[in-house]
Amino acid sequence: MKDTEAAAAGVDRGGTWTRLSCVNSRGTELRGTRFPTSKLDLLIARLEKEFKKLKLEAGLPLVIATRGAFSKKWKRDFLFKAARGRLNLLDVISDAEAAHFAAFGGKAGLLLIAGTGAVAFYRDSTDRMVKTGGHNPAGGDPGSGRWIGRQYLKKLKKTLAGLSHGQTAAYAAALIAAAGEKAGWQRELAAHAQNNLAILIAKSLKNFPRTKKIKVALTGGLIKNKFFREGLIKMARERVPSKLIFTALKTTAQTAAAHLALIASTNHSPGARAKKL
């Protein structure tokens, strides 16, 4: 197989965008695209169109990562049924699983996603993986963008009526920017959020045997802000007795999904993912 020839494809279906990527037999990303996320029942038909645009064969090994697949098992069955005879779908995983693989390549480590919501996934050396947080309570996951946005708007005495979760979370950027410039209630609120996320990291590790070093990957909209990220790292290190080694995702979630499709096709079994992740 030529290095310019696609060997597998991966999809990351996020809250706003759905991203598609393909890799060659060496796992090198070749090309990709993105399109607005729509209803799940429209995904396979849209992917068929995007495959044609990218000149990808319908039989190309494919793994789809979609939000909710970890807790809503019906999504997996639904997509397999929809793809039957149309695309070579090998596995359906959560977007968090894809992000975890993007950070650690199937090895042990903790992934914190801090965006509109907040959730942590930790996989230990025995391949046991546990989700902590991400329950999306009425007030938002503590420390998340939605939680910050709600607290910020309440402080400004502005209404939350009619705002979607994403619209509410968008106000977190203004709060964090203000917190980074000067001390005051904005910085106190940002510190409260950072502390909530540090607690989430500590809780995620609580049920696992203590190790000397733990790799931690941070991702999500809140993490992009240097002031917020550095404060969170400091608080997390104060709460966790083990040495935390912070790292970034080594690739995108959609490319990680494509790598998993390549692994699964090489091992001739979708179940091969469980051994690698």
Backbone bond lengths (Angstrom), bond angles and torsions (degrees), N, CA, C in turn:
res aa  C-N    CA-C-N  psi(-1)  N-CA   C-N-CA  omega(-1)  CA-C   N-CA-C  phi
1 M - - - 1.467 - - 1.529 109.92 -
2 K 1.335 116.00 132.00 1.460 121.18 179.81 1.521 110.86 -70.87
3 D 1.350 115.69 152.17 1.464 120.36 179.72 1.518 112.29 -67.22
4 T 1.336 116.90 -16.45 1.469 120.27 179.41 1.532 111.65 -93.20
5 E 1.312 116.00 -0.41 1.466 120.85 -177.43 1.528 110.49 -96.87
6 A 1.333 116.86 130.83 1.463 121.92 -179.64 1.519 110.83 -68.43
7 A 1.343 116.36 134.10 1.457 121.60 -179.87 1.528 112.40 -113.47
8 A 1.336 117.32 -18.75 1.462 121.62 -179.80 1.516 109.40 -164.32
9 A 1.331 115.63 160.81 1.469 120.61 -179.92 1.521 109.89 -135.47
10 G 1.325 114.51 154.62 1.458 120.25 178.91 1.514 110.92 -139.71
11 V 1.328 115.80 149.84 1.461 122.09 -179.32 1.518 109.44 -127.71
12 D 1.327 115.53 136.62 1.463 121.80 172.29 1.524 106.80 -118.48
13 R 1.334 116.47 107.33 1.472 121.63 -179.08 1.518 108.59 -96.21
14 G 1.323 116.17 98.78 1.452 121.69 -179.23 1.511 112.34 -94.09
15 G 1.325 116.06 -174.34 1.446 120.54 -177.86 1.517 113.30 -70.18
16 T 1.325 117.86 -32.06 1.464 121.92 -177.77 1.521 112.58 -110.62
17 W 1.332 115.97 -45.36 1.460 121.28 -178.03 1.519 111.83 -120.86
18 T 1.333 115.26 148.12 1.459 122.27 170.05 1.520 106.58 -111.65
19 R 1.331 115.94 128.05 1.466 120.72 -174.97 1.522 110.50 -118.46
20 L 1.318 115.91 138.32 1.457 123.45 -179.29 1.518 109.48 -121.72
21 S 1.330 116.68 135.50 1.461 121.21 179.54 1.518 109.32 -140.30
22 C 1.327 116.83 151.13 1.460 120.47 174.29 1.525 109.50 -128.00
23 V 1.332 115.78 151.41 1.461 121.87 -178.93 1.522 109.65 -128.42
24 N 1.345 115.24 159.54 1.466 118.79 175.35 1.525 109.88 -87.78
25 S 1.305 116.98 -173.70 1.467 121.17 -176.10 1.522 112.97 -66.54
26 R 1.327 117.50 -15.56 1.465 121.72 177.79 1.539 111.40 -92.63
27 G 1.334 115.88 -4.79 1.450 120.36 -179.62 1.514 113.98 88.99
28 T 1.329 116.90 8.71 1.464 121.19 179.54 1.523 109.72 -81.96
29 E 1.330 117.06 131.55 1.463 120.51 -179.97 1.527 109.71 -67.61
30 L 1.318 115.51 134.23 1.461 121.35 -178.41 1.523 112.06 -102.74
31 R 1.305 116.17 -53.02 1.462 120.52 -178.89 1.532 108.99 -162.70
32 G 1.314 114.68 168.40 1.446 118.47 -178.94 1.516 111.07 -168.99
33 T 1.328 115.32 -178.27 1.454 120.82 -179.77 1.522 108.82 -158.34
34 R 1.313 116.22 173.18 1.457 120.45 174.94 1.524 108.91 -142.67
35 F 1.318 115.89 155.93 1.462 121.43 178.14 1.526 108.40 -152.78
36 P 1.330 118.07 156.14 1.469 120.30 -177.70 1.530 111.68 -59.29
37 T 1.316 116.22 137.12 1.458 120.75 178.21 1.523 110.20 -69.28
38 S 1.319 115.08 131.95 1.464 120.87 178.13 1.527 108.86 -123.84
39 K 1.313 117.38 -166.69 1.454 121.09 -178.50 1.527 110.83 -62.68
40 L 1.330 115.40 148.37 1.458 120.83 -175.94 1.530 112.03 -59.38
41 D 1.322 116.94 -34.97 1.467 119.05 -176.98 1.532 113.01 -71.20
42 L 1.327 116.91 -7.16 1.467 121.02 177.86 1.529 112.34 -101.23
43 L 1.335 116.94 -5.23 1.460 120.74 -171.41 1.521 113.45 -64.64
44 I 1.314 118.28 -48.72 1.470 120.68 -175.09 1.524 110.63 -62.46
45 A 1.329 117.29 -43.46 1.469 120.39 178.90 1.524 110.70 -61.92
46 R 1.330 116.96 -39.90 1.464 119.82 179.48 1.525 110.50 -67.88
47 L 1.325 116.74 -39.06 1.466 119.71 178.73 1.528 111.58 -64.63
48 E 1.324 116.94 -36.22 1.463 119.79 176.65 1.535 110.01 -58.87
49 K 1.324 116.77 -42.13 1.466 121.15 179.10 1.527 111.06 -66.02
50 E 1.342 115.92 -43.28 1.466 119.72 -178.55 1.530 111.42 -68.89
51 F 1.330 117.11 -33.98 1.463 120.90 175.70 1.526 109.70 -59.70
52 K 1.316 116.10 -43.36 1.463 120.58 -179.46 1.524 110.93 -65.46
53 K 1.340 116.99 -41.65 1.465 120.94 179.40 1.522 111.48 -62.20
54 L 1.336 115.96 -38.21 1.471 120.70 -179.55 1.524 112.57 -88.00
55 K 1.328 115.97 2.47 1.465 122.85 -179.62 1.532 111.01 58.71
56 L 1.328 115.00 48.80 1.458 122.02 177.64 1.519 109.69 -105.93
57 E 1.322 116.27 139.61 1.461 121.05 178.62 1.529 110.05 -71.56
58 A 1.326 116.22 142.74 1.463 121.06 179.99 1.528 111.47 -63.02
59 G 1.338 116.55 -25.64 1.462 120.77 -178.79 1.514 114.06 -84.09
60 L 1.325 117.43 5.03 1.469 121.41 -179.48 1.532 109.74 -64.81
61 P 1.347 118.46 130.85 1.467 120.77 177.98 1.529 110.51 -54.72
62 L 1.329 116.40 132.60 1.461 121.51 -173.05 1.526 111.30 -135.06
63 V 1.329 115.56 136.53 1.467 122.36 170.43 1.520 107.54 -123.50
64 I 1.335 116.46 131.61 1.459 122.33 178.78 1.520 109.48 -108.42
65 A 1.318 116.06 126.87 1.467 122.03 173.66 1.525 107.12 -106.55
66 T 1.320 116.49 123.23 1.454 119.94 -177.91 1.514 110.95 -137.74
67 R 1.301 117.52 143.65 1.458 121.34 178.72 1.529 109.27 -61.39
68 G 1.320 115.44 139.58 1.458 120.57 178.14 1.512 115.10 91.55
69 A 1.341 118.30 -9.21 1.465 119.83 -177.30 1.523 111.97 -67.26
70 F 1.346 115.92 -25.97 1.465 120.69 -179.21 1.522 110.86 -69.49
71 S 1.330 117.62 -38.86 1.461 121.95 -176.00 1.528 113.78 -104.23
72 K 1.340 116.45 -24.00 1.467 120.45 -178.50 1.521 108.79 -111.57
73 K 1.326 115.88 86.43 1.462 121.76 -173.44 1.522 112.94 -63.68
74 W 1.330 117.90 -21.91 1.462 120.66 -178.65 1.525 111.99 -63.01
75 K 1.328 116.70 -25.30 1.467 119.99 -178.86 1.525 110.94 -62.88
76 R 1.322 116.01 -37.26 1.468 121.08 179.65 1.530 110.30 -62.62
77 D 1.328 116.01 -51.41 1.465 120.56 -179.31 1.522 111.30 -62.44
78 F 1.324 115.85 -40.54 1.461 120.88 -179.38 1.525 110.90 -60.62
79 L 1.321 117.20 -47.34 1.463 120.79 -177.56 1.523 112.29 -69.08
80 F 1.333 116.93 -37.73 1.468 119.32 177.32 1.525 110.38 -62.11
81 K 1.324 116.00 -41.29 1.465 120.19 179.64 1.523 110.78 -66.30
82 A 1.328 116.74 -42.66 1.466 121.15 -178.87 1.528 112.00 -67.31
83 A 1.336 116.74 -32.27 1.472 120.79 -175.89 1.525 113.01 -85.78
84 R 1.320 116.89 -13.74 1.465 120.44 -175.35 1.536 110.99 -56.62
85 G 1.344 115.83 123.97 1.455 120.96 179.53 1.519 114.53 78.84
86 R 1.342 115.88 2.00 1.471 119.58 -176.90 1.524 111.82 -121.16
87 L 1.337 116.44 -47.46 1.457 122.28 177.90 1.515 109.30 -134.26
88 N 1.336 116.90 153.72 1.467 122.02 -178.53 1.534 110.25 -88.07
89 L 1.320 115.49 68.20 1.462 121.50 -177.75 1.533 109.98 -76.63
90 L 1.339 116.74 118.85 1.447 121.94 -178.45 1.523 113.48 -97.25
91 D 1.334 116.66 -29.00 1.459 118.66 -178.39 1.522 110.51 -161.42
92 V 1.339 114.45 154.84 1.460 122.41 173.61 1.524 106.73 -126.35
93 I 1.322 116.65 122.25 1.461 121.77 -177.60 1.534 108.99 -128.97
94 S 1.292 116.23 171.68 1.464 119.31 177.34 1.522 109.75 -79.68
95 D 1.339 115.69 156.65 1.465 119.40 177.43 1.521 110.84 -63.46
96 A 1.343 116.14 -28.70 1.465 120.26 178.18 1.526 110.91 -68.86
97 E 1.329 117.44 -38.40 1.464 120.81 177.46 1.527 110.57 -63.00
98 A 1.328 115.63 -40.73 1.465 119.62 178.75 1.523 110.39 -65.11
99 A 1.324 116.18 -42.01 1.467 120.20 179.14 1.526 110.72 -65.01
100 H 1.335 116.29 -37.75 1.468 120.31 178.36 1.525 110.13 -62.76
101 F 1.325 116.40 -43.71 1.463 120.42 178.12 1.525 110.52 -65.16
102 A 1.335 116.38 -36.43 1.468 120.97 178.30 1.520 111.16 -62.80
103 A 1.326 116.36 -31.04 1.468 120.64 -178.80 1.513 112.71 -86.49
104 F 1.335 116.89 -40.20 1.469 119.95 -168.98 1.531 114.78 -120.39
105 G 1.324 117.23 -4.58 1.460 119.53 177.18 1.514 114.45 60.38
106 G 1.334 116.79 30.95 1.458 120.66 178.68 1.505 114.28 93.42
107 K 1.329 117.93 -2.20 1.459 121.53 -179.44 1.529 110.68 -93.62
108 A 1.326 116.55 175.05 1.460 121.98 -177.94 1.524 111.40 -66.80
109 G 1.318 115.25 147.33 1.451 119.96 177.41 1.515 111.34 164.43
110 L 1.319 115.37 165.45 1.461 121.08 179.96 1.521 109.64 -112.10
111 L 1.317 115.88 130.85 1.453 122.32 177.36 1.517 109.18 -112.06
112 L 1.328 116.57 125.12 1.459 122.02 173.62 1.517 108.55 -110.89
113 I 1.327 116.02 123.50 1.457 121.50 175.63 1.519 107.01 -108.19
114 A 1.325 116.02 115.63 1.462 121.36 -178.57 1.521 109.20 -123.34
115 G 1.311 115.36 93.97 1.456 121.26 179.01 1.512 108.50 -133.73
116 T 1.326 117.01 -124.53 1.463 120.42 174.60 1.521 109.59 -58.63
117 G 1.333 115.38 -42.09 1.463 121.97 174.35 1.515 109.49 -112.19
118 A 1.333 116.09 -175.71 1.463 120.50 177.66 1.519 108.79 -141.96
119 V 1.333 116.15 126.81 1.459 121.08 -178.79 1.526 109.36 -150.93
120 A 1.328 115.73 149.02 1.465 120.97 178.89 1.526 109.00 -123.77
121 F 1.317 115.77 140.97 1.465 122.16 175.11 1.519 107.79 -126.77
122 Y 1.325 115.61 125.64 1.465 119.44 178.17 1.519 110.05 -121.97
123 R 1.302 116.32 129.65 1.465 122.89 175.05 1.519 107.71 -118.16
124 D 1.335 116.19 127.70 1.460 119.15 -178.98 1.520 110.45 -96.68
125 S 1.327 116.82 -173.93 1.465 121.47 -174.96 1.527 112.62 -69.49
126 T 1.340 118.12 -12.48 1.466 121.11 178.66 1.531 111.47 -96.62
127 D 1.330 116.58 8.70 1.462 123.59 -179.94 1.525 113.51 73.64
128 R 1.334 117.34 12.42 1.459 119.94 175.58 1.523 108.46 -78.27
129 M 1.326 116.08 127.79 1.463 120.06 -177.88 1.516 109.91 -122.78
130 V 1.316 116.60 130.63 1.462 122.24 -177.03 1.518 110.21 -128.43
131 K 1.328 114.99 135.24 1.463 121.94 176.71 1.525 108.98 -94.71
132 T 1.321 116.87 135.71 1.455 122.39 176.54 1.526 108.80 -128.69
133 G 1.324 116.83 130.32 1.457 120.72 -178.92 1.507 111.44 81.11
134 G 1.335 115.34 -161.80 1.459 120.14 179.22 1.514 114.01 73.11
135 H 1.327 117.42 23.65 1.467 120.60 -177.59 1.528 112.94 -85.93
136 N 1.314 117.03 -10.31 1.460 122.74 177.44 1.533 112.89 52.64
137 P 1.322 118.08 59.36 1.472 120.47 177.62 1.528 110.75 -67.58
138 A 1.316 116.29 174.06 1.463 120.80 -175.94 1.529 112.76 -55.37
139 G 1.323 116.83 -36.27 1.463 120.34 -179.34 1.506 114.04 -89.17
140 G 1.333 117.48 2.90 1.459 121.08 -177.25 1.519 110.91 91.52
141 D 1.314 117.68 154.37 1.466 120.63 175.85 1.527 108.48 -62.07
142 P 1.333 118.44 128.01 1.470 120.82 -178.33 1.530 112.62 -52.30
143 G 1.319 115.88 126.40 1.457 120.96 179.79 1.515 114.61 90.40
144 S 1.332 117.03 -9.54 1.469 120.95 -177.99 1.521 111.56 -77.35
145 G 1.326 115.75 171.08 1.450 120.56 177.99 1.520 112.05 -61.09
146 R 1.325 116.18 -39.93 1.468 119.24 178.86 1.525 110.72 -66.19
147 W 1.318 116.65 -41.05 1.472 120.99 178.68 1.531 109.70 -62.20
148 I 1.320 116.85 -45.98 1.468 121.14 179.34 1.524 110.37 -61.86
149 G 1.340 115.65 -45.61 1.452 120.08 -179.23 1.514 112.68 -59.38
150 R 1.317 116.10 -41.96 1.465 120.55 179.11 1.533 111.09 -64.76
151 Q 1.330 115.93 -44.48 1.464 119.52 -179.63 1.540 110.68 -65.44
152 Y 1.304 115.66 -38.84 1.467 121.91 -179.61 1.530 111.33 -64.00
153 L 1.328 116.49 -47.39 1.459 120.82 -179.38 1.526 111.78 -66.55
154 K 1.330 116.34 -36.23 1.467 119.78 177.22 1.530 110.28 -64.68
155 K 1.330 115.52 -40.09 1.464 120.01 179.66 1.532 110.33 -64.02
156 L 1.320 116.52 -35.22 1.464 120.99 179.61 1.527 111.87 -85.69
157 K 1.345 114.92 -0.70 1.474 122.28 -179.47 1.526 112.08 59.09
158 K 1.344 113.91 41.36 1.459 120.40 176.76 1.520 109.62 -105.81
159 T 1.316 116.67 152.20 1.451 121.16 -176.33 1.529 112.49 -75.69
160 L 1.332 114.68 147.29 1.467 121.43 175.71 1.526 110.51 -100.07
161 A 1.314 115.78 -5.67 1.458 120.87 -175.63 1.528 111.59 -60.58
162 G 1.317 114.77 133.93 1.457 120.62 175.57 1.513 115.38 82.47
163 L 1.336 117.54 -4.19 1.466 120.20 -179.15 1.527 110.82 -89.06
164 S 1.317 116.38 134.18 1.459 120.62 175.01 1.517 109.04 -76.24
165 H 1.318 116.71 171.23 1.465 120.19 178.00 1.531 110.77 -59.25
166 G 1.325 115.49 -43.02 1.460 119.24 -179.68 1.509 113.02 -66.12
167 Q 1.337 116.28 -39.79 1.462 120.37 179.14 1.521 111.33 -65.97
168 T 1.331 116.01 -38.57 1.462 120.03 177.74 1.525 110.14 -65.77
169 A 1.336 116.18 -43.29 1.467 121.19 -178.91 1.522 112.20 -64.48
170 A 1.335 116.98 -27.17 1.460 120.77 -178.51 1.528 112.14 -61.75
171 Y 1.329 117.28 -24.85 1.463 120.66 179.75 1.534 112.17 -73.10
172 A 1.320 116.87 -14.10 1.462 120.01 179.74 1.527 111.08 -62.01
173 A 1.331 116.82 -34.53 1.468 120.48 -178.88 1.523 111.28 -61.15
174 A 1.335 117.10 -40.89 1.458 120.87 179.97 1.521 110.94 -66.63
175 L 1.336 116.44 -40.80 1.461 120.73 179.74 1.524 110.66 -64.16
176 I 1.328 116.96 -46.38 1.462 120.88 -177.64 1.523 111.12 -66.84
177 A 1.329 116.69 -38.42 1.463 119.78 178.01 1.525 110.52 -61.89
178 A 1.333 116.74 -43.20 1.464 121.06 179.06 1.524 110.75 -66.55
179 A 1.325 116.87 -38.67 1.464 121.51 -179.69 1.519 111.43 -64.38
180 G 1.318 116.68 -33.63 1.455 120.33 -179.20 1.521 113.42 -74.65
181 E 1.331 116.98 -19.63 1.460 120.94 -176.93 1.516 113.81 -87.42
182 K 1.331 116.99 -37.61 1.475 118.69 -177.23 1.521 110.99 -157.36
183 A 1.338 115.05 159.27 1.459 120.67 178.39 1.526 109.62 -73.85
184 G 1.324 115.37 156.78 1.457 120.52 -179.35 1.512 109.35 150.17
185 W 1.325 116.68 -166.98 1.458 119.37 -177.25 1.529 112.11 -64.55
186 Q 1.350 116.62 -28.50 1.468 119.02 178.18 1.530 110.63 -64.57
187 R 1.330 116.59 -42.42 1.459 119.72 179.47 1.528 110.66 -68.12
188 E 1.320 117.26 -35.81 1.466 121.00 177.96 1.525 110.65 -64.68
189 L 1.329 116.22 -40.59 1.460 120.05 178.49 1.523 110.72 -67.34
190 A 1.331 117.29 -40.63 1.467 120.78 177.48 1.524 110.53 -62.65
191 A 1.339 116.54 -40.90 1.466 121.27 178.85 1.529 110.75 -64.44
192 H 1.325 115.77 -37.07 1.467 120.12 177.18 1.525 110.05 -62.28
193 A 1.328 116.07 -42.55 1.462 120.96 178.64 1.530 111.00 -65.32
194 Q 1.321 116.53 -45.04 1.466 120.81 178.32 1.525 110.82 -59.47
195 N 1.318 116.61 -41.66 1.456 120.94 179.72 1.527 111.09 -65.23
196 N 1.329 117.16 -39.41 1.468 120.54 177.55 1.526 111.39 -61.48
197 L 1.325 116.04 -39.64 1.466 119.94 179.30 1.527 111.23 -71.77
198 A 1.339 116.98 -34.95 1.463 120.95 175.89 1.530 109.99 -64.22
199 I 1.322 116.37 -38.95 1.468 121.38 176.93 1.525 110.04 -63.86
200 L 1.339 116.30 -39.77 1.461 121.18 178.73 1.528 110.69 -61.29
201 I 1.326 117.04 -41.93 1.462 121.37 177.07 1.530 110.36 -61.72
202 A 1.325 116.19 -45.78 1.468 121.13 -179.48 1.525 110.81 -63.18
203 K 1.323 118.00 -41.60 1.469 121.62 179.23 1.521 111.10 -64.59
204 S 1.333 116.02 -38.18 1.458 120.65 -179.51 1.528 111.84 -61.03
205 L 1.342 115.84 -31.89 1.466 120.96 -177.10 1.537 112.97 -91.87
206 K 1.321 116.81 -8.98 1.460 122.25 -170.88 1.523 113.41 -60.17
207 N 1.326 117.66 -38.75 1.463 121.14 -174.52 1.525 113.99 -92.45
208 F 1.323 116.56 13.46 1.455 121.19 178.95 1.528 109.83 -115.29
209 P 1.321 117.49 149.63 1.475 119.83 176.63 1.528 110.60 -58.00
210 R 1.323 116.50 139.05 1.457 120.31 -178.85 1.529 110.88 -68.92
211 T 1.312 115.67 134.66 1.459 121.70 176.15 1.525 108.46 -122.17
212 K 1.324 115.73 159.60 1.460 119.95 -176.94 1.520 112.25 -66.37
213 K 1.341 116.13 -39.76 1.458 120.56 -177.57 1.531 109.95 -130.72
214 I 1.312 115.65 139.72 1.458 121.55 178.17 1.525 108.71 -134.23
215 K 1.319 116.05 126.95 1.458 120.51 176.97 1.519 109.44 -83.22
216 V 1.327 115.54 134.85 1.463 121.79 -178.34 1.526 109.10 -128.92
217 A 1.328 116.09 128.13 1.460 121.07 175.86 1.523 108.65 -110.96
218 L 1.319 116.07 135.06 1.456 122.14 179.84 1.526 109.08 -113.31
219 T 1.328 116.49 134.95 1.451 120.22 177.01 1.523 109.33 -150.08
220 G 1.324 116.53 166.04 1.453 121.09 -177.86 1.516 111.10 115.62
221 G 1.327 116.08 164.06 1.457 121.35 -175.42 1.510 115.09 -57.74
222 L 1.336 117.99 -38.81 1.465 120.76 -177.68 1.522 111.52 -66.70
223 I 1.318 116.43 -31.24 1.467 121.62 -175.11 1.523 111.82 -71.22
224 K 1.320 117.52 -20.31 1.460 120.85 -178.63 1.529 112.02 -66.17
225 N 1.339 116.69 -24.03 1.459 120.08 179.96 1.528 109.58 -81.86
226 K 1.326 117.39 120.38 1.469 122.31 -175.61 1.523 112.38 -60.30
227 F 1.320 117.03 -44.51 1.467 121.14 179.85 1.524 110.66 -58.77
228 F 1.324 116.23 -47.10 1.465 120.37 -177.76 1.524 110.55 -67.91
229 R 1.329 116.68 -43.25 1.462 121.98 -177.96 1.525 111.45 -62.04
230 E 1.314 116.73 -47.50 1.466 120.26 -177.84 1.526 111.90 -65.74
231 G 1.329 116.67 -37.58 1.461 119.69 177.64 1.512 111.89 -66.22
232 L 1.323 116.42 -38.94 1.455 121.47 177.99 1.530 110.67 -63.96
233 I 1.320 116.76 -45.00 1.462 121.09 -179.58 1.531 110.54 -59.77
234 K 1.317 115.92 -42.82 1.467 120.13 179.51 1.523 111.38 -62.13
235 M 1.322 117.22 -45.50 1.463 120.85 -179.49 1.525 111.98 -67.25
236 A 1.333 116.81 -37.68 1.462 120.30 179.53 1.525 110.81 -63.89
237 R 1.332 116.65 -40.88 1.467 120.91 179.46 1.529 111.42 -66.21
238 E 1.323 116.50 -29.61 1.464 120.30 177.95 1.525 111.60 -73.64
239 R 1.333 117.72 -26.54 1.457 121.64 -175.73 1.527 114.24 -93.66
240 V 1.319 117.04 -21.64 1.468 120.49 -175.65 1.524 109.98 -109.32
241 P 1.340 117.78 124.26 1.463 120.31 -178.03 1.529 114.42 -67.39
242 S 1.335 116.81 -28.86 1.467 119.92 178.60 1.528 110.28 -73.59
243 K 1.315 116.35 157.98 1.459 120.86 176.44 1.522 108.59 -76.13
244 L 1.329 116.93 121.49 1.452 121.71 179.84 1.519 110.24 -96.18
245 I 1.322 115.29 126.25 1.465 121.24 178.61 1.523 107.47 -109.79
246 F 1.320 116.19 109.05 1.458 120.76 -175.09 1.518 111.17 -86.44
247 T 1.330 114.41 138.42 1.455 120.93 -177.56 1.520 109.53 -141.14
248 A 1.304 116.66 167.52 1.465 121.82 178.48 1.522 109.61 -108.38
249 L 1.326 116.77 163.41 1.454 120.26 175.37 1.526 108.87 -63.73
250 K 1.324 116.09 135.42 1.464 120.84 -176.29 1.526 112.27 -83.43
251 T 1.318 116.12 -16.81 1.454 121.05 178.43 1.514 108.16 -155.12
252 T 1.319 117.61 -178.12 1.460 120.77 179.37 1.521 110.36 -84.26
253 A 1.320 116.15 161.45 1.460 120.50 -179.65 1.527 111.31 -63.93
254 Q 1.344 117.74 -37.49 1.462 119.95 -179.71 1.525 111.74 -68.96
255 T 1.334 116.90 -36.38 1.466 119.26 176.60 1.515 110.39 -70.51
256 A 1.333 117.59 -35.94 1.461 120.91 175.36 1.523 110.26 -61.79
257 A 1.331 116.48 -40.54 1.465 120.39 177.57 1.529 110.59 -63.38
258 A 1.330 116.55 -38.33 1.467 120.47 176.96 1.521 110.85 -65.07
259 H 1.345 117.11 -39.17 1.466 120.78 176.15 1.518 110.67 -60.85
260 L 1.331 116.91 -40.19 1.462 121.14 179.12 1.524 110.78 -66.57
261 A 1.328 116.81 -36.25 1.464 120.67 176.77 1.528 110.02 -64.99
262 L 1.335 115.73 -38.69 1.461 120.83 178.27 1.523 110.76 -64.81
263 I 1.338 115.98 -43.34 1.474 120.99 177.98 1.519 110.43 -62.03
264 A 1.338 115.88 -46.42 1.461 120.46 -178.02 1.524 111.74 -63.25
265 S 1.337 116.59 -40.46 1.466 119.75 -179.91 1.520 111.24 -69.45
266 T 1.325 116.71 -35.01 1.468 121.55 179.00 1.522 110.74 -66.58
267 N 1.338 115.38 -36.96 1.463 120.00 179.75 1.519 112.72 -90.42
268 H 1.348 115.73 2.55 1.464 122.38 176.71 1.522 112.67 58.16
269 S 1.343 116.32 29.15 1.465 118.33 179.85 1.512 110.43 -159.12
270 P 1.364 117.99 129.81 1.457 120.48 175.92 1.514 111.94 -60.00
271 G 1.331 117.05 -28.70 1.451 121.52 -178.61 1.510 113.60 -67.74
272 A 1.347 116.30 -9.83 1.470 119.51 -179.96 1.513 111.27 -63.15
273 R 1.337 117.14 -23.47 1.456 121.13 179.59 1.520 111.75 -58.64
274 A 1.334 115.96 -38.89 1.462 119.93 -176.56 1.518 111.66 -62.39
275 K 1.312 116.93 -28.82 1.459 120.35 -179.69 1.525 111.39 -79.02
276 K 1.321 116.15 -25.26 1.457 120.36 -176.12 1.514 112.27 -93.51
277 L 1.340 116.31 -33.17 1.461 119.75 -177.06 1.509 112.19 -82.23
